[in-house]
Amino acid sequence: MQLVQDDFVVRETNHDELVCMTLVEWYNRRPSLRGIQVMVIDGIAILHGHVSNERDRSLAIDLAWDAGADEVQDDLVLTWPVAA
């Protein structure tokens, strides 16, 4: 009995790709984090973009750790909302 087709190829997802894909998904679920770009190189999650407060910055960093990053490089820029 054959359970897998002969032409089926298993693609191994490396750790960096998995962490990056997870973070992109998690950040896209939160409107305040959608502007963050993520790169993961050798286990280091590099976060670029703008956040409007320290709470969002901390959340983005905590999520990177939770996603499995070995280190987090915070290149996020804090942009305070403009007063009306």
PDB file of N, CA, C and O in Angstrom:
ATOM      1  N   MET A   1       0.835  -1.169   0.000  1.00  0.00           N
ATOM      2  CA  MET A   1       0.000   0.000   0.000  1.00  0.00           C
ATOM      3  C   MET A   1       0.889   1.245   0.000  1.00  0.00           C
ATOM      4  O   MET A   1       1.790   1.368   0.830  1.00  0.00           O
ATOM      5  N   GLN A   2       0.637   2.156  -0.921  1.00  0.00           N
ATOM      6  CA  GLN A   2       1.429   3.365  -1.040  1.00  0.00           C
ATOM      7  C   GLN A   2       0.653   4.538  -0.436  1.00  0.00           C
ATOM      8  O   GLN A   2      -0.471   4.826  -0.848  1.00  0.00           O
ATOM      9  N   LEU A   3       1.262   5.210   0.544  1.00  0.00           N
ATOM     10  CA  LEU A   3       0.606   6.308   1.222  1.00  0.00           C
ATOM     11  C   LEU A   3       0.935   7.673   0.619  1.00  0.00           C
ATOM     12  O   LEU A   3       0.165   8.620   0.777  1.00  0.00           O
ATOM     13  N   VAL A   4       2.071   7.780  -0.071  1.00  0.00           N
ATOM     14  CA  VAL A   4       2.514   9.043  -0.636  1.00  0.00           C
ATOM     15  C   VAL A   4       2.823   8.838  -2.104  1.00  0.00           C
ATOM     16  O   VAL A   4       3.415   7.826  -2.481  1.00  0.00           O
ATOM     17  N   GLN A   5       2.428   9.792  -2.937  1.00  0.00           N
ATOM     18  CA  GLN A   5       2.719   9.696  -4.359  1.00  0.00           C
ATOM     19  C   GLN A   5       4.223   9.691  -4.588  1.00  0.00           C
ATOM     20  O   GLN A   5       4.981  10.268  -3.808  1.00  0.00           O
ATOM     21  N   ASP A   6       4.649   9.035  -5.665  1.00  0.00           N
ATOM     22  CA  ASP A   6       6.075   8.962  -5.984  1.00  0.00           C
ATOM     23  C   ASP A   6       6.685  10.334  -6.247  1.00  0.00           C
ATOM     24  O   ASP A   6       7.856  10.550  -5.935  1.00  0.00           O
ATOM     25  N   ASP A   7       5.933  11.254  -6.805  1.00  0.00           N
ATOM     26  CA  ASP A   7       6.475  12.563  -7.150  1.00  0.00           C
ATOM     27  C   ASP A   7       6.343  13.591  -6.021  1.00  0.00           C
ATOM     28  O   ASP A   7       6.655  14.766  -6.213  1.00  0.00           O
ATOM     29  N   PHE A   8       5.891  13.158  -4.866  1.00  0.00           N
ATOM     30  CA  PHE A   8       5.736  14.048  -3.727  1.00  0.00           C
ATOM     31  C   PHE A   8       7.106  14.367  -3.145  1.00  0.00           C
ATOM     32  O   PHE A   8       7.881  13.463  -2.832  1.00  0.00           O
ATOM     33  N   VAL A   9       7.404  15.671  -3.001  1.00  0.00           N
ATOM     34  CA  VAL A   9       8.682  16.100  -2.455  1.00  0.00           C
ATOM     35  C   VAL A   9       8.425  16.862  -1.169  1.00  0.00           C
ATOM     36  O   VAL A   9       7.639  17.809  -1.140  1.00  0.00           O
ATOM     37  N   VAL A  10       9.084  16.447  -0.122  1.00  0.00           N
ATOM     38  CA  VAL A  10       8.962  17.134   1.159  1.00  0.00           C
ATOM     39  C   VAL A  10       9.931  18.306   1.148  1.00  0.00           C
ATOM     40  O   VAL A  10      11.128  18.130   0.917  1.00  0.00           O
ATOM     41  N   ARG A  11       9.414  19.494   1.395  1.00  0.00           N
ATOM     42  CA  ARG A  11      10.263  20.682   1.450  1.00  0.00           C
ATOM     43  C   ARG A  11      10.540  20.997   2.902  1.00  0.00           C
ATOM     44  O   ARG A  11       9.624  21.226   3.692  1.00  0.00           O
ATOM     45  N   GLU A  12      11.795  21.005   3.237  1.00  0.00           N
ATOM     46  CA  GLU A  12      12.181  21.304   4.606  1.00  0.00           C
ATOM     47  C   GLU A  12      12.171  22.818   4.807  1.00  0.00           C
ATOM     48  O   GLU A  12      12.815  23.555   4.060  1.00  0.00           O
ATOM     49  N   THR A  13      11.447  23.266   5.804  1.00  0.00           N
ATOM     50  CA  THR A  13      11.410  24.686   6.130  1.00  0.00           C
ATOM     51  C   THR A  13      12.420  24.918   7.237  1.00  0.00           C
ATOM     52  O   THR A  13      12.351  24.299   8.299  1.00  0.00           O
ATOM     53  N   ASN A  14      13.354  25.813   6.978  1.00  0.00           N
ATOM     54  CA  ASN A  14      14.356  26.035   8.023  1.00  0.00           C
ATOM     55  C   ASN A  14      13.802  26.935   9.125  1.00  0.00           C
ATOM     56  O   ASN A  14      12.748  27.554   8.979  1.00  0.00           O
ATOM     57  N   HIS A  15      14.522  26.987  10.199  1.00  0.00           N
ATOM     58  CA  HIS A  15      14.089  27.709  11.395  1.00  0.00           C
ATOM     59  C   HIS A  15      13.848  29.186  11.101  1.00  0.00           C
ATOM     60  O   HIS A  15      12.844  29.744  11.545  1.00  0.00           O
ATOM     61  N   ASP A  16      14.754  29.830  10.358  1.00  0.00           N
ATOM     62  CA  ASP A  16      14.602  31.252  10.059  1.00  0.00           C
ATOM     63  C   ASP A  16      13.317  31.525   9.279  1.00  0.00           C
ATOM     64  O   ASP A  16      12.588  32.469   9.586  1.00  0.00           O
ATOM     65  N   GLU A  17      13.044  30.701   8.276  1.00  0.00           N
ATOM     66  CA  GLU A  17      11.822  30.875   7.489  1.00  0.00           C
ATOM     67  C   GLU A  17      10.577  30.719   8.356  1.00  0.00           C
ATOM     68  O   GLU A  17       9.627  31.493   8.244  1.00  0.00           O
ATOM     69  N   LEU A  18      10.596  29.720   9.209  1.00  0.00           N
ATOM     70  CA  LEU A  18       9.443  29.454  10.068  1.00  0.00           C
ATOM     71  C   LEU A  18       9.181  30.620  11.019  1.00  0.00           C
ATOM     72  O   LEU A  18       8.037  31.045  11.180  1.00  0.00           O
ATOM     73  N   VAL A  19      10.234  31.138  11.649  1.00  0.00           N
ATOM     74  CA  VAL A  19      10.080  32.274  12.557  1.00  0.00           C
ATOM     75  C   VAL A  19       9.554  33.481  11.787  1.00  0.00           C
ATOM     76  O   VAL A  19       8.649  34.171  12.256  1.00  0.00           O
ATOM     77  N   CYS A  20      10.116  33.738  10.612  1.00  0.00           N
ATOM     78  CA  CYS A  20       9.697  34.887   9.804  1.00  0.00           C
ATOM     79  C   CYS A  20       8.232  34.767   9.386  1.00  0.00           C
ATOM     80  O   CYS A  20       7.465  35.720   9.526  1.00  0.00           O
ATOM     81  N   MET A  21       7.847  33.615   8.880  1.00  0.00           N
ATOM     82  CA  MET A  21       6.457  33.410   8.446  1.00  0.00           C
ATOM     83  C   MET A  21       5.492  33.563   9.617  1.00  0.00           C
ATOM     84  O   MET A  21       4.419  34.148   9.471  1.00  0.00           O
ATOM     85  N   THR A  22       5.871  33.041  10.763  1.00  0.00           N
ATOM     86  CA  THR A  22       5.025  33.143  11.956  1.00  0.00           C
ATOM     87  C   THR A  22       4.836  34.595  12.363  1.00  0.00           C
ATOM     88  O   THR A  22       3.720  35.027  12.651  1.00  0.00           O
ATOM     89  N   LEU A  23       5.941  35.353  12.386  1.00  0.00           N
ATOM     90  CA  LEU A  23       5.847  36.756  12.788  1.00  0.00           C
ATOM     91  C   LEU A  23       5.030  37.584  11.812  1.00  0.00           C
ATOM     92  O   LEU A  23       4.225  38.417  12.229  1.00  0.00           O
ATOM     93  N   VAL A  24       5.223  37.369  10.537  1.00  0.00           N
ATOM     94  CA  VAL A  24       4.450  38.110   9.539  1.00  0.00           C
ATOM     95  C   VAL A  24       2.965  37.848   9.760  1.00  0.00           C
ATOM     96  O   VAL A  24       2.152  38.772   9.715  1.00  0.00           O
ATOM     97  N   GLU A  25       2.616  36.599   9.996  1.00  0.00           N
ATOM     98  CA  GLU A  25       1.210  36.261  10.241  1.00  0.00           C
ATOM     99  C   GLU A  25       0.702  36.933  11.512  1.00  0.00           C
ATOM    100  O   GLU A  25      -0.371  37.537  11.508  1.00  0.00           O
ATOM    101  N   TRP A  26       1.460  36.831  12.594  1.00  0.00           N
ATOM    102  CA  TRP A  26       1.028  37.413  13.870  1.00  0.00           C
ATOM    103  C   TRP A  26       0.926  38.930  13.785  1.00  0.00           C
ATOM    104  O   TRP A  26      -0.033  39.510  14.295  1.00  0.00           O
ATOM    105  N   TYR A  27       1.894  39.582  13.152  1.00  0.00           N
ATOM    106  CA  TYR A  27       1.868  41.045  13.036  1.00  0.00           C
ATOM    107  C   TYR A  27       0.699  41.502  12.164  1.00  0.00           C
ATOM    108  O   TYR A  27       0.092  42.538  12.437  1.00  0.00           O
ATOM    109  N   ASN A  28       0.385  40.750  11.133  1.00  0.00           N
ATOM    110  CA  ASN A  28      -0.722  41.133  10.258  1.00  0.00           C
ATOM    111  C   ASN A  28      -2.079  41.005  10.938  1.00  0.00           C
ATOM    112  O   ASN A  28      -3.055  41.603  10.486  1.00  0.00           O
ATOM    113  N   ARG A  29      -2.149  40.241  12.006  1.00  0.00           N
ATOM    114  CA  ARG A  29      -3.408  40.101  12.753  1.00  0.00           C
ATOM    115  C   ARG A  29      -3.676  41.299  13.663  1.00  0.00           C
ATOM    116  O   ARG A  29      -4.798  41.483  14.136  1.00  0.00           O
ATOM    117  N   ARG A  30      -2.649  42.113  13.906  1.00  0.00           N
ATOM    118  CA  ARG A  30      -2.783  43.260  14.800  1.00  0.00           C
ATOM    119  C   ARG A  30      -2.576  44.541  13.991  1.00  0.00           C
ATOM    120  O   ARG A  30      -1.476  44.778  13.490  1.00  0.00           O
ATOM    121  N   PRO A  31      -3.608  45.366  13.855  1.00  0.00           N
ATOM    122  CA  PRO A  31      -3.480  46.583  13.044  1.00  0.00           C
ATOM    123  C   PRO A  31      -2.305  47.471  13.452  1.00  0.00           C
ATOM    124  O   PRO A  31      -1.677  48.088  12.592  1.00  0.00           O
ATOM    125  N   SER A  32      -2.002  47.545  14.730  1.00  0.00           N
ATOM    126  CA  SER A  32      -0.921  48.424  15.188  1.00  0.00           C
ATOM    127  C   SER A  32       0.469  47.882  14.841  1.00  0.00           C
ATOM    128  O   SER A  32       1.456  48.608  14.954  1.00  0.00           O
ATOM    129  N   LEU A  33       0.559  46.612  14.421  1.00  0.00           N
ATOM    130  CA  LEU A  33       1.861  46.011  14.101  1.00  0.00           C
ATOM    131  C   LEU A  33       2.020  45.701  12.614  1.00  0.00           C
ATOM    132  O   LEU A  33       3.059  45.187  12.200  1.00  0.00           O
ATOM    133  N   ARG A  34       1.011  46.006  11.814  1.00  0.00           N
ATOM    134  CA  ARG A  34       1.044  45.638  10.395  1.00  0.00           C
ATOM    135  C   ARG A  34       2.162  46.294   9.607  1.00  0.00           C
ATOM    136  O   ARG A  34       2.559  45.774   8.564  1.00  0.00           O
ATOM    137  N   GLY A  35       2.680  47.422  10.076  1.00  0.00           N
ATOM    138  CA  GLY A  35       3.739  48.118   9.347  1.00  0.00           C
ATOM    139  C   GLY A  35       5.136  47.615   9.631  1.00  0.00           C
ATOM    140  O   GLY A  35       6.109  48.183   9.134  1.00  0.00           O
ATOM    141  N   ILE A  36       5.256  46.570  10.412  1.00  0.00           N
ATOM    142  CA  ILE A  36       6.584  46.058  10.772  1.00  0.00           C
ATOM    143  C   ILE A  36       7.064  45.060   9.718  1.00  0.00           C
ATOM    144  O   ILE A  36       6.354  44.121   9.356  1.00  0.00           O
ATOM    145  N   GLN A  37       8.282  45.286   9.238  1.00  0.00           N
ATOM    146  CA  GLN A  37       8.919  44.337   8.329  1.00  0.00           C
ATOM    147  C   GLN A  37       9.850  43.449   9.150  1.00  0.00           C
ATOM    148  O   GLN A  37      10.507  43.907  10.085  1.00  0.00           O
ATOM    149  N   VAL A  38       9.891  42.170   8.780  1.00  0.00           N
ATOM    150  CA  VAL A  38      10.658  41.190   9.535  1.00  0.00           C
ATOM    151  C   VAL A  38      11.658  40.497   8.620  1.00  0.00           C
ATOM    152  O   VAL A  38      11.335  40.117   7.495  1.00  0.00           O
ATOM    153  N   MET A  39      12.866  40.343   9.119  1.00  0.00           N
ATOM    154  CA  MET A  39      13.882  39.525   8.482  1.00  0.00           C
ATOM    155  C   MET A  39      14.469  38.643   9.577  1.00  0.00           C
ATOM    156  O   MET A  39      14.692  39.112  10.693  1.00  0.00           O
ATOM    157  N   VAL A  40      14.717  37.387   9.274  1.00  0.00           N
ATOM    158  CA  VAL A  40      15.339  36.500  10.256  1.00  0.00           C
ATOM    159  C   VAL A  40      16.576  35.895   9.615  1.00  0.00           C
ATOM    160  O   VAL A  40      16.495  35.219   8.589  1.00  0.00           O
ATOM    161  N   ILE A  41      17.711  36.147  10.229  1.00  0.00           N
ATOM    162  CA  ILE A  41      18.987  35.654   9.720  1.00  0.00           C
ATOM    163  C   ILE A  41      19.723  34.964  10.866  1.00  0.00           C
ATOM    164  O   ILE A  41      20.005  35.579  11.894  1.00  0.00           O
ATOM    165  N   ASP A  42      20.026  33.699  10.681  1.00  0.00           N
ATOM    166  CA  ASP A  42      20.736  32.911  11.690  1.00  0.00           C
ATOM    167  C   ASP A  42      20.083  33.004  13.067  1.00  0.00           C
ATOM    168  O   ASP A  42      20.767  33.101  14.085  1.00  0.00           O
ATOM    169  N   GLY A  43      18.750  32.973  13.083  1.00  0.00           N
ATOM    170  CA  GLY A  43      18.009  32.984  14.336  1.00  0.00           C
ATOM    171  C   GLY A  43      17.764  34.354  14.919  1.00  0.00           C
ATOM    172  O   GLY A  43      17.084  34.480  15.937  1.00  0.00           O
ATOM    173  N   ILE A  44      18.313  35.402  14.282  1.00  0.00           N
ATOM    174  CA  ILE A  44      18.134  36.767  14.779  1.00  0.00           C
ATOM    175  C   ILE A  44      16.982  37.422  14.021  1.00  0.00           C
ATOM    176  O   ILE A  44      17.049  37.593  12.803  1.00  0.00           O
ATOM    177  N   ALA A  45      15.930  37.785  14.743  1.00  0.00           N
ATOM    178  CA  ALA A  45      14.787  38.477  14.142  1.00  0.00           C
ATOM    179  C   ALA A  45      15.100  39.963  14.118  1.00  0.00           C
ATOM    180  O   ALA A  45      15.323  40.584  15.158  1.00  0.00           O
ATOM    181  N   ILE A  46      15.115  40.526  12.911  1.00  0.00           N
ATOM    182  CA  ILE A  46      15.398  41.949  12.734  1.00  0.00           C
ATOM    183  C   ILE A  46      14.073  42.630  12.403  1.00  0.00           C
ATOM    184  O   ILE A  46      13.426  42.315  11.404  1.00  0.00           O
ATOM    185  N   LEU A  47      13.688  43.561  13.255  1.00  0.00           N
ATOM    186  CA  LEU A  47      12.393  44.226  13.127  1.00  0.00           C
ATOM    187  C   LEU A  47      12.600  45.662  12.647  1.00  0.00           C
ATOM    188  O   LEU A  47      13.301  46.439  13.295  1.00  0.00           O
ATOM    189  N   HIS A  48      11.985  46.016  11.505  1.00  0.00           N
ATOM    190  CA  HIS A  48      12.045  47.366  10.939  1.00  0.00           C
ATOM    191  C   HIS A  48      10.628  47.905  10.841  1.00  0.00           C
ATOM    192  O   HIS A  48       9.673  47.146  10.673  1.00  0.00           O
ATOM    193  N   GLY A  49      10.500  49.206  10.946  1.00  0.00           N
ATOM    194  CA  GLY A  49       9.202  49.826  10.752  1.00  0.00           C
ATOM    195  C   GLY A  49       8.901  50.840  11.830  1.00  0.00           C
ATOM    196  O   GLY A  49       9.778  51.232  12.600  1.00  0.00           O
ATOM    197  N   HIS A  50       7.653  51.259  11.875  1.00  0.00           N
ATOM    198  CA  HIS A  50       7.217  52.285  12.810  1.00  0.00           C
ATOM    199  C   HIS A  50       6.125  51.733  13.723  1.00  0.00           C
ATOM    200  O   HIS A  50       5.237  50.998  13.291  1.00  0.00           O
ATOM    201  N   VAL A  51       6.216  52.104  14.981  1.00  0.00           N
ATOM    202  CA  VAL A  51       5.160  51.804  15.954  1.00  0.00           C
ATOM    203  C   VAL A  51       4.806  53.106  16.647  1.00  0.00           C
ATOM    204  O   VAL A  51       5.634  54.013  16.734  1.00  0.00           O
ATOM    205  N   SER A  52       3.575  53.204  17.140  1.00  0.00           N
ATOM    206  CA  SER A  52       3.128  54.477  17.702  1.00  0.00           C
ATOM    207  C   SER A  52       3.301  54.591  19.214  1.00  0.00           C
ATOM    208  O   SER A  52       3.081  55.660  19.783  1.00  0.00           O
ATOM    209  N   ASN A  53       3.696  53.494  19.871  1.00  0.00           N
ATOM    210  CA  ASN A  53       3.893  53.584  21.318  1.00  0.00           C
ATOM    211  C   ASN A  53       4.795  52.449  21.807  1.00  0.00           C
ATOM    212  O   ASN A  53       5.043  51.473  21.100  1.00  0.00           O
ATOM    213  N   GLU A  54       5.268  52.611  23.026  1.00  0.00           N
ATOM    214  CA  GLU A  54       6.178  51.620  23.622  1.00  0.00           C
ATOM    215  C   GLU A  54       5.497  50.266  23.838  1.00  0.00           C
ATOM    216  O   GLU A  54       6.145  49.221  23.781  1.00  0.00           O
ATOM    217  N   ARG A  55       4.196  50.295  24.084  1.00  0.00           N
ATOM    218  CA  ARG A  55       3.459  49.037  24.293  1.00  0.00           C
ATOM    219  C   ARG A  55       3.519  48.177  23.031  1.00  0.00           C
ATOM    220  O   ARG A  55       3.745  46.969  23.112  1.00  0.00           O
ATOM    221  N   ASP A  56       3.318  48.799  21.860  1.00  0.00           N
ATOM    222  CA  ASP A  56       3.389  48.052  20.600  1.00  0.00           C
ATOM    223  C   ASP A  56       4.809  47.574  20.315  1.00  0.00           C
ATOM    224  O   ASP A  56       5.003  46.471  19.803  1.00  0.00           O
ATOM    225  N   ARG A  57       5.801  48.399  20.644  1.00  0.00           N
ATOM    226  CA  ARG A  57       7.198  47.988  20.468  1.00  0.00           C
ATOM    227  C   ARG A  57       7.487  46.749  21.328  1.00  0.00           C
ATOM    228  O   ARG A  57       8.067  45.774  20.850  1.00  0.00           O
ATOM    229  N   SER A  58       7.081  46.801  22.586  1.00  0.00           N
ATOM    230  CA  SER A  58       7.303  45.665  23.496  1.00  0.00           C
ATOM    231  C   SER A  58       6.570  44.423  23.016  1.00  0.00           C
ATOM    232  O   SER A  58       7.102  43.315  23.085  1.00  0.00           O
ATOM    233  N   LEU A  59       5.346  44.608  22.528  1.00  0.00           N
ATOM    234  CA  LEU A  59       4.570  43.483  22.020  1.00  0.00           C
ATOM    235  C   LEU A  59       5.265  42.849  20.815  1.00  0.00           C
ATOM    236  O   LEU A  59       5.358  41.625  20.729  1.00  0.00           O
ATOM    237  N   ALA A  60       5.749  43.667  19.889  1.00  0.00           N
ATOM    238  CA  ALA A  60       6.436  43.151  18.699  1.00  0.00           C
ATOM    239  C   ALA A  60       7.669  42.343  19.090  1.00  0.00           C
ATOM    240  O   ALA A  60       7.931  41.282  18.522  1.00  0.00           O
ATOM    241  N   ILE A  61       8.417  42.845  20.054  1.00  0.00           N
ATOM    242  CA  ILE A  61       9.628  42.142  20.517  1.00  0.00           C
ATOM    243  C   ILE A  61       9.250  40.847  21.224  1.00  0.00           C
ATOM    244  O   ILE A  61       9.852  39.804  20.968  1.00  0.00           O
ATOM    245  N   ASP A  62       8.261  40.903  22.108  1.00  0.00           N
ATOM    246  CA  ASP A  62       7.822  39.691  22.823  1.00  0.00           C
ATOM    247  C   ASP A  62       7.333  38.624  21.851  1.00  0.00           C
ATOM    248  O   ASP A  62       7.622  37.442  22.032  1.00  0.00           O
ATOM    249  N   LEU A  63       6.599  39.031  20.824  1.00  0.00           N
ATOM    250  CA  LEU A  63       6.110  38.062  19.840  1.00  0.00           C
ATOM    251  C   LEU A  63       7.271  37.427  19.079  1.00  0.00           C
ATOM    252  O   LEU A  63       7.218  36.244  18.742  1.00  0.00           O
ATOM    253  N   ALA A  64       8.316  38.203  18.807  1.00  0.00           N
ATOM    254  CA  ALA A  64       9.486  37.642  18.122  1.00  0.00           C
ATOM    255  C   ALA A  64      10.129  36.553  18.970  1.00  0.00           C
ATOM    256  O   ALA A  64      10.511  35.503  18.453  1.00  0.00           O
ATOM    257  N   TRP A  65      10.248  36.799  20.260  1.00  0.00           N
ATOM    258  CA  TRP A  65      10.781  35.760  21.159  1.00  0.00           C
ATOM    259  C   TRP A  65       9.849  34.542  21.172  1.00  0.00           C
ATOM    260  O   TRP A  65      10.305  33.401  21.098  1.00  0.00           O
ATOM    261  N   ASP A  66       8.544  34.796  21.268  1.00  0.00           N
ATOM    262  CA  ASP A  66       7.573  33.702  21.315  1.00  0.00           C
ATOM    263  C   ASP A  66       7.582  32.868  20.035  1.00  0.00           C
ATOM    264  O   ASP A  66       7.304  31.669  20.068  1.00  0.00           O
ATOM    265  N   ALA A  67       7.903  33.507  18.904  1.00  0.00           N
ATOM    266  CA  ALA A  67       7.926  32.791  17.630  1.00  0.00           C
ATOM    267  C   ALA A  67       9.157  31.904  17.493  1.00  0.00           C
ATOM    268  O   ALA A  67       9.231  31.082  16.580  1.00  0.00           O
ATOM    269  N   GLY A  68      10.116  32.064  18.387  1.00  0.00           N
ATOM    270  CA  GLY A  68      11.282  31.184  18.377  1.00  0.00           C
ATOM    271  C   GLY A  68      12.583  31.843  17.985  1.00  0.00           C
ATOM    272  O   GLY A  68      13.566  31.150  17.722  1.00  0.00           O
ATOM    273  N   ALA A  69      12.619  33.175  17.939  1.00  0.00           N
ATOM    274  CA  ALA A  69      13.864  33.869  17.614  1.00  0.00           C
ATOM    275  C   ALA A  69      14.894  33.617  18.711  1.00  0.00           C
ATOM    276  O   ALA A  69      14.559  33.575  19.894  1.00  0.00           O
ATOM    277  N   ASP A  70      16.153  33.449  18.303  1.00  0.00           N
ATOM    278  CA  ASP A  70      17.239  33.285  19.270  1.00  0.00           C
ATOM    279  C   ASP A  70      17.663  34.638  19.834  1.00  0.00           C
ATOM    280  O   ASP A  70      18.079  34.739  20.988  1.00  0.00           O
ATOM    281  N   GLU A  71      17.554  35.669  19.009  1.00  0.00           N
ATOM    282  CA  GLU A  71      17.841  37.047  19.398  1.00  0.00           C
ATOM    283  C   GLU A  71      16.869  37.954  18.655  1.00  0.00           C
ATOM    284  O   GLU A  71      16.288  37.560  17.644  1.00  0.00           O
ATOM    285  N   VAL A  72      16.695  39.171  19.165  1.00  0.00           N
ATOM    286  CA  VAL A  72      15.827  40.142  18.505  1.00  0.00           C
ATOM    287  C   VAL A  72      16.594  41.445  18.353  1.00  0.00           C
ATOM    288  O   VAL A  72      17.100  42.001  19.328  1.00  0.00           O
ATOM    289  N   GLN A  73      16.672  41.923  17.118  1.00  0.00           N
ATOM    290  CA  GLN A  73      17.285  43.228  16.845  1.00  0.00           C
ATOM    291  C   GLN A  73      16.151  44.218  16.615  1.00  0.00           C
ATOM    292  O   GLN A  73      15.407  44.111  15.641  1.00  0.00           O
ATOM    293  N   ASP A  74      16.030  45.174  17.515  1.00  0.00           N
ATOM    294  CA  ASP A  74      14.941  46.149  17.478  1.00  0.00           C
ATOM    295  C   ASP A  74      15.386  47.392  16.709  1.00  0.00           C
ATOM    296  O   ASP A  74      16.088  48.246  17.250  1.00  0.00           O
ATOM    297  N   ASP A  75      14.973  47.486  15.447  1.00  0.00           N
ATOM    298  CA  ASP A  75      15.220  48.673  14.634  1.00  0.00           C
ATOM    299  C   ASP A  75      13.915  49.443  14.423  1.00  0.00           C
ATOM    300  O   ASP A  75      13.757  50.161  13.435  1.00  0.00           O
ATOM    301  N   LEU A  76      12.996  49.285  15.354  1.00  0.00           N
ATOM    302  CA  LEU A  76      11.697  49.955  15.248  1.00  0.00           C
ATOM    303  C   LEU A  76      11.833  51.433  15.623  1.00  0.00           C
ATOM    304  O   LEU A  76      12.592  51.800  16.520  1.00  0.00           O
ATOM    305  N   VAL A  77      11.076  52.261  14.912  1.00  0.00           N
ATOM    306  CA  VAL A  77      11.081  53.696  15.159  1.00  0.00           C
ATOM    307  C   VAL A  77       9.757  54.063  15.817  1.00  0.00           C
ATOM    308  O   VAL A  77       8.683  53.714  15.328  1.00  0.00           O
ATOM    309  N   LEU A  78       9.859  54.770  16.929  1.00  0.00           N
ATOM    310  CA  LEU A  78       8.674  55.191  17.648  1.00  0.00           C
ATOM    311  C   LEU A  78       8.192  56.518  17.063  1.00  0.00           C
ATOM    312  O   LEU A  78       8.913  57.515  17.081  1.00  0.00           O
ATOM    313  N   THR A  79       6.974  56.516  16.549  1.00  0.00           N
ATOM    314  CA  THR A  79       6.394  57.727  15.984  1.00  0.00           C
ATOM    315  C   THR A  79       5.147  58.062  16.787  1.00  0.00           C
ATOM    316  O   THR A  79       4.127  57.378  16.705  1.00  0.00           O
ATOM    317  N   TRP A  80       5.254  59.111  17.550  1.00  0.00           N
ATOM    318  CA  TRP A  80       4.142  59.525  18.395  1.00  0.00           C
ATOM    319  C   TRP A  80       3.030  60.072  17.520  1.00  0.00           C
ATOM    320  O   TRP A  80       3.302  60.741  16.524  1.00  0.00           O
ATOM    321  N   PRO A  81       1.792  59.800  17.871  1.00  0.00           N
ATOM    322  CA  PRO A  81       0.666  60.354  17.097  1.00  0.00           C
ATOM    323  C   PRO A  81       0.705  61.885  17.142  1.00  0.00           C
ATOM    324  O   PRO A  81       1.039  62.482  18.165  1.00  0.00           O
ATOM    325  N   VAL A  82       0.362  62.494  16.030  1.00  0.00           N
ATOM    326  CA  VAL A  82       0.329  63.944  15.938  1.00  0.00           C
ATOM    327  C   VAL A  82      -0.923  64.454  16.649  1.00  0.00           C
ATOM    328  O   VAL A  82      -2.023  63.952  16.416  1.00  0.00           O
ATOM    329  N   ALA A  83      -0.755  65.434  17.498  1.00  0.00           N
ATOM    330  CA  ALA A  83      -1.902  65.998  18.222  1.00  0.00           C
ATOM    331  C   ALA A  83      -2.765  66.817  17.263  1.00  0.00           C
ATOM    332  O   ALA A  83      -2.255  67.495  16.371  1.00  0.00           O
ATOM    333  N   ALA A  84      -4.061  66.742  17.460  1.00  0.00           N
ATOM    334  CA  ALA A  84      -4.981  67.478  16.586  1.00  0.00           C
ATOM    335  C   ALA A  84      -5.095  68.918  16.972  1.00  0.00           C
ATOM    336  O   ALA A  84      -5.830  69.672  16.334  1.00  0.00           O
TER     337      ALA A  84
END
